[in-house]
Amino acid sequence: MTIAGALPYIQIVLSVVLIVCILLQQTGASLGGAFGADNFSAAYHTRRGLEKYLFRTTIIVGILFAASAFVALVIH
């Protein structure tokens, strides 16, 4: 199996992992913040522990997904 044959499966796995990582992240913004309410306490949040690891994992998986999409574009 060549890289061109395995690339769709890699992209499917990366997309599912990226979706899970994004959905597992907690947001500090409440529903009122979406409608213009004052919610400045959410802007000053320091990530620690598992939340920091999940944030960095999300960035890495996003970069890998973008790279795999670029490789798929170049190959085809």
C-alpha positions in Angstrom: 0.0 0.0 0.0 1.5 3.3 -1.0 1.1 6.7 0.7 -1.5 7.7 -1.8 -3.6 4.6 -0.9 -3.2 5.1 2.9 -3.7 8.9 2.9 -7.5 8.8 3.0 -7.5 6.5 6.0 -4.9 8.7 7.7 -7.0 11.8 7.1 -10.1 10.1 8.5 -8.3 9.1 11.7 -6.8 12.5 12.1 -10.1 14.2 11.5 -11.9 12.1 14.2 -9.0 12.7 16.7 -9.2 16.4 15.9 -12.9 16.6 16.4 -12.6 14.7 19.8 -9.8 17.0 21.0 -11.8 20.1 20.1 -15.0 18.9 21.8 -13.1 17.8 24.9 -11.8 21.3 25.5 -13.6 23.4 28.1 -14.6 26.9 27.2 -14.6 29.7 29.7 -17.2 31.7 27.7 -20.8 31.5 28.9 -23.8 31.8 26.7 -24.1 35.5 27.6 -20.6 36.1 26.1 -21.9 34.9 22.7 -24.5 37.7 22.7 -22.1 40.5 23.7 -22.4 40.4 27.5 -19.4 41.4 29.5 -17.3 38.2 30.1 -13.7 39.3 30.7 -13.0 36.7 33.3 -12.9 34.0 30.6 -10.1 35.8 28.7 -7.6 35.4 31.5 -7.4 31.7 31.9 -4.2 29.8 32.4 -4.1 26.2 31.1 -2.6 23.7 33.4 -2.2 19.9 33.5 -4.4 17.9 31.2 -6.0 20.9 29.7 -2.6 22.2 28.5 -1.7 18.8 27.1 -5.1 18.6 25.3 -4.6 22.1 23.9 -1.1 21.3 22.5 -2.4 17.9 21.2 -5.1 19.7 19.3 -2.6 22.1 17.7 -0.3 19.2 16.7 -3.2 17.1 15.3 -4.5 20.1 13.4 -1.1 20.7 11.8 -0.8 17.0 10.9 -4.3 17.1 9.3 -3.4 20.2 7.3 -0.1 18.7 6.2 -1.9 15.5 5.1 -4.4 17.5 3.1 -1.6 19.4 1.4 0.2 16.1 0.6 -3.1 14.8 -0.8 -3.4 17.9 -2.9 0.1 17.6 -4.3 -0.1 13.8 -5.0 -3.4 14.0 -6.9 
